């Protein structure tokens, strides 16, 4: 019996290869619209996405971006005046730093 390892004993696992190119995933559709909006404006109210930009499920698109590893932060504002009315507990979305990958995303922690 021998003590030789099978496979490629001098090569690390793919998880150990940190030299590969780390580029954000391709983002399409409404997620791409939301991501571009966050990049251009910095912070966007959920009401603005739904009422002015025709993105009916803004929270779902934010969830999708987080699942792709983007570092999207949510701040809940107690009161906001929107279209002449006071709205309560409004979500304000912004990109964190770094915007991608989210901390721990490459280690399998997800966003």
N, CA, C and O atoms as CSV, one atom per row, in Angstrom:
chain,resi,resn,atom,element,x,y,z
A,1,UNK,N,N,0.828,-1.169,0.000
A,1,UNK,CA,C,0.000,0.000,0.000
A,1,UNK,C,C,0.883,1.246,0.000
A,1,UNK,O,O,1.924,1.280,0.657
A,2,UNK,N,N,0.458,2.267,-0.742
A,2,UNK,CA,C,1.243,3.494,-0.817
A,2,UNK,C,C,0.498,4.629,-0.140
A,2,UNK,O,O,-0.714,4.570,0.064
A,3,UNK,N,N,1.250,5.660,0.201
A,3,UNK,CA,C,0.672,6.836,0.844
A,3,UNK,C,C,0.442,7.973,-0.145
A,3,UNK,O,O,0.262,9.119,0.267
A,4,UNK,N,N,0.445,7.675,-1.437
A,4,UNK,CA,C,0.271,8.728,-2.433
A,4,UNK,C,C,-1.176,9.200,-2.465
A,4,UNK,O,O,-2.116,8.411,-2.375
A,5,UNK,N,N,-1.322,10.528,-2.598
A,5,UNK,CA,C,-2.657,11.104,-2.690
A,5,UNK,C,C,-3.131,11.032,-4.130
A,5,UNK,O,O,-2.337,11.149,-5.063
A,6,UNK,N,N,-4.408,10.841,-4.300
A,6,UNK,CA,C,-4.990,10.822,-5.633
A,6,UNK,C,C,-5.206,12.254,-6.111
A,6,UNK,O,O,-5.229,13.188,-5.310
A,7,UNK,N,N,-5.360,12.416,-7.393
A,7,UNK,CA,C,-5.660,13.736,-7.951
A,7,UNK,C,C,-4.392,14.519,-8.199
A,7,UNK,O,O,-3.409,13.985,-8.713
A,8,UNK,N,N,-4.418,15.780,-7.835
A,8,UNK,CA,C,-3.299,16.690,-8.049
A,8,UNK,C,C,-2.800,17.186,-6.701
A,8,UNK,O,O,-3.257,18.223,-6.222
A,9,UNK,N,N,-1.864,16.461,-6.074
A,9,UNK,CA,C,-1.456,16.799,-4.712
A,9,UNK,C,C,-0.757,18.149,-4.579
A,9,UNK,O,O,-0.752,18.719,-3.489
A,10,UNK,N,N,-0.174,18.674,-5.639
A,10,UNK,CA,C,0.547,19.946,-5.556
A,10,UNK,C,C,-0.328,21.149,-5.878
A,10,UNK,O,O,0.155,22.280,-5.897
A,11,UNK,N,N,-1.600,20.916,-6.130
A,11,UNK,CA,C,-2.503,22.005,-6.475
A,11,UNK,C,C,-3.516,22.202,-5.354
A,11,UNK,O,O,-4.023,21.240,-4.778
A,12,UNK,N,N,-3.795,23.454,-5.060
A,12,UNK,CA,C,-4.796,23.763,-4.047
A,12,UNK,C,C,-6.193,23.646,-4.637
A,12,UNK,O,O,-6.364,23.458,-5.842
A,13,UNK,N,N,-7.163,23.757,-3.786
A,13,UNK,CA,C,-8.540,23.716,-4.266
A,13,UNK,C,C,-8.868,25.019,-4.973
A,13,UNK,O,O,-8.168,26.012,-4.771
A,14,UNK,N,N,-9.919,25.050,-5.804
A,14,UNK,CA,C,-10.301,26.297,-6.479
A,14,UNK,C,C,-10.604,27.422,-5.504
A,14,UNK,O,O,-10.443,28.592,-5.852
A,15,UNK,N,N,-11.039,27.099,-4.286
A,15,UNK,CA,C,-11.314,28.130,-3.293
A,15,UNK,C,C,-10.043,28.863,-2.878
A,15,UNK,O,O,-10.106,30.010,-2.434
A,16,UNK,N,N,-8.871,28.200,-3.020
A,16,UNK,CA,C,-7.612,28.799,-2.610
A,16,UNK,C,C,-7.007,29.695,-3.683
A,16,UNK,O,O,-5.995,30.348,-3.429
A,17,UNK,N,N,-7.595,29.743,-4.869
A,17,UNK,CA,C,-7.054,30.525,-5.975
A,17,UNK,C,C,-7.565,31.956,-5.902
A,17,UNK,O,O,-8.629,32.276,-6.433
A,18,UNK,N,N,-6.785,32.824,-5.230
A,18,UNK,CA,C,-7.196,34.213,-5.058
A,18,UNK,C,C,-6.731,35.091,-6.201
A,18,UNK,O,O,-7.038,36.283,-6.224
A,19,UNK,N,N,-5.991,34.525,-7.156
A,19,UNK,CA,C,-5.464,35.322,-8.258
A,19,UNK,C,C,-6.473,35.498,-9.392
A,19,UNK,O,O,-6.233,36.283,-10.309
A,20,UNK,N,N,-7.580,34.790,-9.343
A,20,UNK,CA,C,-8.564,34.906,-10.426
A,20,UNK,C,C,-9.204,36.293,-10.436
A,20,UNK,O,O,-9.169,37.020,-9.443
A,21,UNK,N,N,-9.772,36.633,-11.552
A,21,UNK,CA,C,-10.359,37.956,-11.728
A,21,UNK,C,C,-11.698,38.021,-11.003
A,21,UNK,O,O,-12.611,37.254,-11.309
A,22,UNK,N,N,-11.815,38.936,-10.044
A,22,UNK,CA,C,-13.052,39.083,-9.278
A,22,UNK,C,C,-13.862,40.223,-9.877
A,22,UNK,O,O,-13.657,41.387,-9.532
A,23,UNK,N,N,-14.767,39.891,-10.760
A,23,UNK,CA,C,-15.635,40.896,-11.368
A,23,UNK,C,C,-17.060,40.669,-10.900
A,23,UNK,O,O,-17.468,39.529,-10.677
A,24,UNK,N,N,-17.822,41.748,-10.750
A,24,UNK,CA,C,-19.223,41.590,-10.353
A,24,UNK,C,C,-19.990,40.784,-11.400
A,24,UNK,O,O,-19.630,40.797,-12.578
A,25,UNK,N,N,-21.029,40.093,-10.983
A,25,UNK,CA,C,-21.829,39.324,-11.937
A,25,UNK,C,C,-22.604,40.249,-12.869
A,25,UNK,O,O,-22.824,41.424,-12.573
A,26,UNK,N,N,-23.009,39.688,-13.996
A,26,UNK,CA,C,-23.836,40.450,-14.932
A,26,UNK,C,C,-25.200,40.690,-14.292
A,26,UNK,O,O,-25.808,39.775,-13.737
A,27,UNK,N,N,-25.663,41.910,-14.376
A,27,UNK,CA,C,-26.950,42.281,-13.796
A,27,UNK,C,C,-27.820,42.804,-14.932
A,27,UNK,O,O,-27.387,43.650,-15.715
A,28,UNK,N,N,-29.051,42.296,-15.019
A,28,UNK,CA,C,-29.935,42.683,-16.114
A,28,UNK,C,C,-31.298,43.121,-15.583
A,28,UNK,O,O,-31.591,42.992,-14.394
A,29,UNK,N,N,-32.113,43.634,-16.477
A,29,UNK,CA,C,-33.496,43.982,-16.159
A,29,UNK,C,C,-33.614,45.069,-15.112
A,29,UNK,O,O,-32.813,46.003,-15.066
A,30,UNK,N,N,-34.627,44.931,-14.273
A,30,UNK,CA,C,-34.872,45.941,-13.242
A,30,UNK,C,C,-33.737,46.004,-12.223
A,30,UNK,O,O,-33.471,47.065,-11.659
A,31,UNK,N,N,-33.072,44.887,-11.984
A,31,UNK,CA,C,-31.931,44.917,-11.062
A,31,UNK,C,C,-30.846,45.843,-11.604
A,31,UNK,O,O,-30.228,46.590,-10.846
A,32,UNK,N,N,-30.618,45.793,-12.904
A,32,UNK,CA,C,-29.626,46.679,-13.521
A,32,UNK,C,C,-30.056,48.140,-13.395
A,32,UNK,O,O,-29.224,49.013,-13.145
A,33,UNK,N,N,-31.341,48.407,-13.564
A,33,UNK,CA,C,-31.855,49.772,-13.403
A,33,UNK,C,C,-31.627,50.277,-11.980
A,33,UNK,O,O,-31.177,51.405,-11.780
A,34,UNK,N,N,-31.938,49.440,-11.001
A,34,UNK,CA,C,-31.782,49.826,-9.600
A,34,UNK,C,C,-30.310,50.036,-9.274
A,34,UNK,O,O,-29.960,51.011,-8.608
A,35,UNK,N,N,-29.439,49.135,-9.732
A,35,UNK,CA,C,-28.012,49.259,-9.461
A,35,UNK,C,C,-27.453,50.547,-10.067
A,35,UNK,O,O,-26.691,51.254,-9.407
A,36,UNK,N,N,-27.813,50.860,-11.292
A,36,UNK,CA,C,-27.358,52.091,-11.940
A,36,UNK,C,C,-27.859,53.321,-11.185
A,36,UNK,O,O,-27.129,54.298,-11.019
A,37,UNK,N,N,-29.089,53.264,-10.737
A,37,UNK,CA,C,-29.669,54.363,-9.962
A,37,UNK,C,C,-28.897,54.584,-8.664
A,37,UNK,O,O,-28.590,55.722,-8.307
A,38,UNK,N,N,-28.583,53.504,-7.962
A,38,UNK,CA,C,-27.825,53.605,-6.711
A,38,UNK,C,C,-26.424,54.159,-6.966
A,38,UNK,O,O,-25.913,54.960,-6.183
A,39,UNK,N,N,-25.812,53.726,-8.064
A,39,UNK,CA,C,-24.468,54.213,-8.390
A,39,UNK,C,C,-24.477,55.689,-8.757
A,39,UNK,O,O,-23.572,56.429,-8.372
A,40,UNK,N,N,-25.484,56.120,-9.494
A,40,UNK,CA,C,-25.543,57.512,-9.963
A,40,UNK,C,C,-25.989,58.482,-8.870
A,40,UNK,O,O,-25.422,59.566,-8.727
A,41,UNK,N,N,-26.993,58.095,-8.112
A,41,UNK,CA,C,-27.591,59.023,-7.143
A,41,UNK,C,C,-27.096,58.828,-5.716
A,41,UNK,O,O,-27.295,59.699,-4.870
A,42,UNK,N,N,-26.468,57.721,-5.445
A,42,UNK,CA,C,-25.953,57.478,-4.099
A,42,UNK,C,C,-26.963,56.853,-3.163
A,42,UNK,O,O,-26.693,55.804,-2.578
A,43,UNK,N,N,-28.122,57.473,-3.008
A,43,UNK,CA,C,-29.171,56.952,-2.135
A,43,UNK,C,C,-30.520,57.238,-2.779
A,43,UNK,O,O,-30.734,58.309,-3.347
A,44,UNK,N,N,-31.425,56.271,-2.686
A,44,UNK,CA,C,-32.729,56.386,-3.347
A,44,UNK,C,C,-33.821,55.894,-2.410
A,44,UNK,O,O,-33.689,54.838,-1.791
A,45,UNK,N,N,-34.897,56.659,-2.308
A,45,UNK,CA,C,-36.065,56.248,-1.522
A,45,UNK,C,C,-36.824,55.139,-2.244
A,45,UNK,O,O,-36.915,55.128,-3.472
A,46,UNK,N,N,-37.363,54.214,-1.467
A,46,UNK,CA,C,-38.156,53.141,-2.051
A,46,UNK,C,C,-39.376,53.704,-2.790
A,46,UNK,O,O,-39.755,53.196,-3.845
A,47,UNK,N,N,-39.989,54.758,-2.229
A,47,UNK,CA,C,-41.144,55.376,-2.884
A,47,UNK,C,C,-40.796,55.911,-4.272
A,47,UNK,O,O,-41.591,55.805,-5.206
A,48,UNK,N,N,-39.612,56.480,-4.394
A,48,UNK,CA,C,-39.216,57.032,-5.683
A,48,UNK,C,C,-39.081,55.915,-6.723
A,48,UNK,O,O,-39.481,56.085,-7.875
A,49,UNK,N,N,-38.522,54.784,-6.318
A,49,UNK,CA,C,-38.376,53.662,-7.260
A,49,UNK,C,C,-39.735,53.158,-7.735
A,49,UNK,O,O,-39.922,52.875,-8.919
A,50,UNK,N,N,-40.674,53.049,-6.809
A,50,UNK,CA,C,-41.977,52.494,-7.193
A,50,UNK,C,C,-42.849,53.513,-7.910
A,50,UNK,O,O,-43.483,53.176,-8.910
A,51,UNK,N,N,-42.899,54.742,-7.430
A,51,UNK,CA,C,-43.817,55.740,-7.988
A,51,UNK,C,C,-43.296,56.425,-9.243
A,51,UNK,O,O,-44.056,56.641,-10.187
A,52,UNK,N,N,-42.015,56.768,-9.268
A,52,UNK,CA,C,-41.483,57.549,-10.377
A,52,UNK,C,C,-40.763,56.724,-11.435
A,52,UNK,O,O,-40.707,57.119,-12.599
A,53,UNK,N,N,-40.218,55.592,-11.041
A,53,UNK,CA,C,-39.380,54.824,-11.959
A,53,UNK,C,C,-39.999,53.498,-12.392
A,53,UNK,O,O,-39.348,52.706,-13.074
A,54,UNK,N,N,-41.235,53.252,-12.007
A,54,UNK,CA,C,-41.980,52.054,-12.417
A,54,UNK,C,C,-41.262,50.750,-12.057
A,54,UNK,O,O,-41.205,49.818,-12.860
A,55,UNK,N,N,-40.722,50.701,-10.848
A,55,UNK,CA,C,-40.122,49.471,-10.326
A,55,UNK,C,C,-41.010,49.049,-9.159
A,55,UNK,O,O,-40.765,49.450,-8.022
A,56,UNK,N,N,-42.049,48.236,-9.431
A,56,UNK,CA,C,-43.070,47.959,-8.424
A,56,UNK,C,C,-42.581,47.175,-7.209
A,56,UNK,O,O,-43.133,47.334,-6.120
A,57,UNK,N,N,-41.584,46.352,-7.365
A,57,UNK,CA,C,-41.087,45.534,-6.252
A,57,UNK,C,C,-39.658,45.936,-5.919
A,57,UNK,O,O,-38.732,45.137,-6.056
A,58,UNK,N,N,-39.487,47.170,-5.484
A,58,UNK,CA,C,-38.151,47.693,-5.199
A,58,UNK,C,C,-37.421,46.834,-4.162
A,58,UNK,O,O,-36.240,46.535,-4.334
A,59,UNK,N,N,-38.098,46.440,-3.104
A,59,UNK,CA,C,-37.462,45.631,-2.061
A,59,UNK,C,C,-37.004,44.280,-2.607
A,59,UNK,O,O,-35.962,43.767,-2.197
A,60,UNK,N,N,-37.766,43.707,-3.521
A,60,UNK,CA,C,-37.383,42.428,-4.129
A,60,UNK,C,C,-36.135,42.589,-4.995
A,60,UNK,O,O,-35.278,41.706,-5.020
A,61,UNK,N,N,-36.030,43.723,-5.712
A,61,UNK,CA,C,-34.845,43.964,-6.543
A,61,UNK,C,C,-33.609,44.177,-5.670
A,61,UNK,O,O,-32.513,43.737,-6.019
A,62,UNK,N,N,-33.790,44.852,-4.537
A,62,UNK,CA,C,-32.693,45.026,-3.588
A,62,UNK,C,C,-32.262,43.662,-3.047
A,62,UNK,O,O,-31.069,43.386,-2.923
A,63,UNK,N,N,-33.225,42.824,-2.730
A,63,UNK,CA,C,-32.938,41.458,-2.262
A,63,UNK,C,C,-32.141,40.692,-3.314
A,63,UNK,O,O,-31.170,40.012,-2.985
A,64,UNK,N,N,-32.549,40.800,-4.580
A,64,UNK,CA,C,-31.852,40.120,-5.675
A,64,UNK,C,C,-30.409,40.613,-5.795
A,64,UNK,O,O,-29.495,39.813,-5.990
A,65,UNK,N,N,-30.204,41.915,-5.680
A,65,UNK,CA,C,-28.846,42.464,-5.760
A,65,UNK,C,C,-27.982,41.963,-4.609
A,65,UNK,O,O,-26.804,41.658,-4.795
A,66,UNK,N,N,-28.566,41.882,-3.432
A,66,UNK,CA,C,-27.818,41.352,-2.283
A,66,UNK,C,C,-27.455,39.889,-2.507
A,66,UNK,O,O,-26.360,39.455,-2.151
A,67,UNK,N,N,-28.375,39.130,-3.097
A,67,UNK,CA,C,-28.109,37.716,-3.373
A,67,UNK,C,C,-26.953,37.554,-4.368
A,67,UNK,O,O,-26.247,36.546,-4.341
A,68,UNK,N,N,-26.763,38.541,-5.239
A,68,UNK,CA,C,-25.644,38.522,-6.179
A,68,UNK,C,C,-24.343,38.993,-5.533
A,68,UNK,O,O,-23.280,38.925,-6.149
A,69,UNK,N,N,-24.429,39.468,-4.296
A,69,UNK,CA,C,-23.239,39.866,-3.563
A,69,UNK,C,C,-23.028,41.353,-3.440
A,69,UNK,O,O,-22.026,41.780,-2.867
A,70,UNK,N,N,-23.940,42.160,-3.958
A,70,UNK,CA,C,-23.783,43.604,-3.845
A,70,UNK,C,C,-24.105,44.043,-2.423
A,70,UNK,O,O,-25.014,43.518,-1.781
A,71,UNK,N,N,-23.342,45.013,-1.953
A,71,UNK,CA,C,-23.469,45.501,-0.582
A,71,UNK,C,C,-24.454,46.674,-0.567
A,71,UNK,O,O,-24.048,47.835,-0.599
A,72,UNK,N,N,-25.726,46.364,-0.521
A,72,UNK,CA,C,-26.770,47.388,-0.502
A,72,UNK,C,C,-27.205,47.593,0.937
A,72,UNK,O,O,-27.566,46.645,1.635
A,73,UNK,N,N,-27.165,48.848,1.369
A,73,UNK,CA,C,-27.548,49.177,2.734
A,73,UNK,C,C,-28.950,49.786,2.743
A,73,UNK,O,O,-29.341,50.498,1.817
A,74,UNK,N,N,-29.688,49.493,3.796
A,74,UNK,CA,C,-31.018,50.051,3.978
A,74,UNK,C,C,-31.045,50.880,5.248
A,74,UNK,O,O,-30.640,50.420,6.316
A,75,UNK,N,N,-31.526,52.104,5.119
A,75,UNK,CA,C,-31.744,52.967,6.273
A,75,UNK,C,C,-33.235,53.259,6.330
A,75,UNK,O,O,-33.814,53.707,5.341
A,76,UNK,N,N,-33.858,53.014,7.466
A,76,UNK,CA,C,-35.281,53.304,7.626
A,76,UNK,C,C,-35.416,54.716,8.198
A,76,UNK,O,O,-34.959,55.005,9.304
A,77,UNK,N,N,-36.052,55.578,7.419
A,77,UNK,CA,C,-36.271,56.960,7.843
A,77,UNK,C,C,-37.629,57.059,8.528
A,77,UNK,O,O,-38.626,56.602,7.968
A,78,UNK,N,N,-37.698,57.641,9.718
A,78,UNK,CA,C,-38.962,57.689,10.458
A,78,UNK,C,C,-40.051,58.487,9.749
A,78,UNK,O,O,-41.220,58.101,9.776
A,79,UNK,N,N,-39.675,59.600,9.113
A,79,UNK,CA,C,-40.654,60.426,8.396
A,79,UNK,C,C,-40.008,61.025,7.152
A,79,UNK,O,O,-38.874,61.502,7.194
A,80,UNK,N,N,-40.752,60.993,6.037
A,80,UNK,CA,C,-40.294,61.579,4.781
A,80,UNK,C,C,-41.489,62.257,4.125
A,80,UNK,O,O,-42.588,61.704,4.096
A,81,UNK,N,N,-41.266,63.458,3.598
A,81,UNK,CA,C,-42.320,64.088,2.816
A,81,UNK,C,C,-42.132,63.654,1.363
A,81,UNK,O,O,-41.083,63.891,0.764
A,82,UNK,N,N,-43.151,63.022,0.813
A,82,UNK,CA,C,-43.103,62.539,-0.563
A,82,UNK,C,C,-44.415,62.914,-1.243
A,82,UNK,O,O,-45.495,62.512,-0.810
A,83,UNK,N,N,-44.299,63.684,-2.303
A,83,UNK,CA,C,-45.461,64.177,-3.042
A,83,UNK,C,C,-46.458,64.903,-2.138
A,83,UNK,O,O,-47.670,64.712,-2.238
A,84,UNK,N,N,-45.914,65.734,-1.259
A,84,UNK,CA,C,-46.764,66.576,-0.421
A,84,UNK,C,C,-47.365,65.904,0.791
A,84,UNK,O,O,-48.140,66.529,1.515
A,85,UNK,N,N,-47.033,64.655,1.033
A,85,UNK,CA,C,-47.575,63.950,2.203
A,85,UNK,C,C,-46.443,63.395,3.037
A,85,UNK,O,O,-45.376,63.066,2.520
A,86,UNK,N,N,-46.681,63.293,4.321
A,86,UNK,CA,C,-45.704,62.697,5.230
A,86,UNK,C,C,-45.872,61.177,5.181
A,86,UNK,O,O,-46.960,60.646,5.403
A,87,UNK,N,N,-44.782,60.506,4.888
A,87,UNK,CA,C,-44.766,59.034,4.881
A,87,UNK,C,C,-43.882,58.578,6.043
A,87,UNK,O,O,-42.864,59.200,6.348
A,88,UNK,N,N,-44.283,57.501,6.672
A,88,UNK,CA,C,-43.547,57.011,7.829
A,88,UNK,C,C,-42.814,55.701,7.503
A,88,UNK,O,O,-43.267,54.888,6.697
A,89,UNK,N,N,-41.673,55.538,8.162
A,89,UNK,CA,C,-40.855,54.326,8.032
A,89,UNK,C,C,-40.561,53.984,6.568
A,89,UNK,O,O,-40.971,52.941,6.059
A,90,UNK,N,N,-39.851,54.878,5.920
A,90,UNK,CA,C,-39.531,54.744,4.503
A,90,UNK,C,C,-38.109,54.214,4.357
A,90,UNK,O,O,-37.202,54.659,5.060
A,91,UNK,N,N,-37.915,53.261,3.443
A,91,UNK,CA,C,-36.594,52.703,3.185
A,91,UNK,C,C,-35.803,53.614,2.255
A,91,UNK,O,O,-36.305,54.070,1.228
A,92,UNK,N,N,-34.562,53.866,2.636
A,92,UNK,CA,C,-33.617,54.605,1.812
A,92,UNK,C,C,-32.478,53.640,1.504
A,92,UNK,O,O,-31.782,53.187,2.413
A,93,UNK,N,N,-32.285,53.324,0.220
A,93,UNK,CA,C,-31.278,52.355,-0.191
A,93,UNK,C,C,-30.034,53.063,-0.707
A,93,UNK,O,O,-30.127,54.096,-1.370
A,94,UNK,N,N,-28.859,52.494,-0.395
A,94,UNK,CA,C,-27.596,53.014,-0.891
A,94,UNK,C,C,-26.604,51.864,-1.021
A,94,UNK,O,O,-26.788,50.801,-0.427
A,95,UNK,N,N,-25.547,52.087,-1.805
A,95,UNK,CA,C,-24.493,51.086,-1.941
A,95,UNK,C,C,-23.455,51.305,-0.855
A,95,UNK,O,O,-23.034,52.432,-0.597
A,96,UNK,N,N,-23.051,50.217,-0.225
A,96,UNK,CA,C,-21.995,50.295,0.767
A,96,UNK,C,C,-20.632,50.300,0.082
A,96,UNK,O,O,-20.540,50.240,-1.144
A,97,UNK,N,N,-19.581,50.372,0.885
A,97,UNK,CA,C,-18.222,50.374,0.360
A,97,UNK,C,C,-17.513,49.162,0.920
A,97,UNK,O,O,-17.441,49.025,2.141
A,98,UNK,N,N,-16.987,48.280,0.097
A,98,UNK,CA,C,-17.085,48.281,-1.360
A,98,UNK,C,C,-18.474,47.838,-1.797
A,98,UNK,O,O,-19.181,47.150,-1.061
A,99,UNK,N,N,-18.850,48.237,-2.994
A,99,UNK,CA,C,-20.195,47.883,-3.456
A,99,UNK,C,C,-20.298,46.407,-3.813
A,99,UNK,O,O,-21.379,45.826,-3.721
A,100,UNK,N,N,-19.178,45.783,-4.225
A,100,UNK,CA,C,-19.126,44.357,-4.527
A,100,UNK,C,C,-17.692,43.915,-4.436
A,100,UNK,O,O,-16.827,44.689,-4.844
A,101,UNK,N,N,-17.362,42.771,-3.952
A,101,UNK,CA,C,-18.256,41.821,-3.316
A,101,UNK,C,C,-18.571,42.232,-1.882
A,101,UNK,O,O,-17.805,42.933,-1.220
A,102,UNK,N,N,-19.703,41.778,-1.446
A,102,UNK,CA,C,-20.102,42.015,-0.068
A,102,UNK,C,C,-19.136,41.288,0.862
A,102,UNK,O,O,-18.582,40.257,0.479
A,103,UNK,N,N,-18.920,41.797,2.071
A,103,UNK,CA,C,-18.012,41.121,2.996
A,103,UNK,C,C,-18.414,39.661,3.193
A,103,UNK,O,O,-19.563,39.368,3.522
A,104,UNK,N,N,-17.474,38.757,2.993
A,104,UNK,CA,C,-17.721,37.335,3.184
A,104,UNK,C,C,-18.373,36.645,2.009
A,104,UNK,O,O,-18.589,35.435,2.069
A,105,UNK,N,N,-18.697,37.356,0.939
A,105,UNK,CA,C,-19.389,36.746,-0.193
A,105,UNK,C,C,-18.545,35.650,-0.834
A,105,UNK,O,O,-19.061,34.576,-1.141
A,106,UNK,N,N,-17.267,35.904,-1.039
A,106,UNK,CA,C,-16.401,34.917,-1.697
A,106,UNK,C,C,-16.144,33.691,-0.815
A,106,UNK,O,O,-15.787,32.627,-1.320
A,107,UNK,N,N,-16.323,33.839,0.482
A,107,UNK,CA,C,-16.134,32.698,1.385
A,107,UNK,C,C,-17.410,31.877,1.533
A,107,UNK,O,O,-17.434,30.915,2.300
A,108,UNK,N,N,-18.459,32.235,0.819
A,108,UNK,CA,C,-19.693,31.469,0.880
A,108,UNK,C,C,-20.677,31.987,1.901
A,108,UNK,O,O,-21.705,31.354,2.142
A,109,UNK,N,N,-20.386,33.136,2.514
A,109,UNK,CA,C,-21.263,33.686,3.531
A,109,UNK,C,C,-22.500,34.336,2.958
A,109,UNK,O,O,-23.506,34.485,3.651
A,110,UNK,N,N,-22.432,34.730,1.679
A,110,UNK,CA,C,-23.585,35.380,1.052
A,110,UNK,C,C,-23.766,36.795,1.549
A,110,UNK,O,O,-22.971,37.310,2.335
A,111,UNK,N,N,-24.829,37.408,1.072
A,111,UNK,CA,C,-25.072,38.803,1.446
A,111,UNK,C,C,-26.268,38.902,2.354
A,111,UNK,O,O,-26.632,40.000,2.777
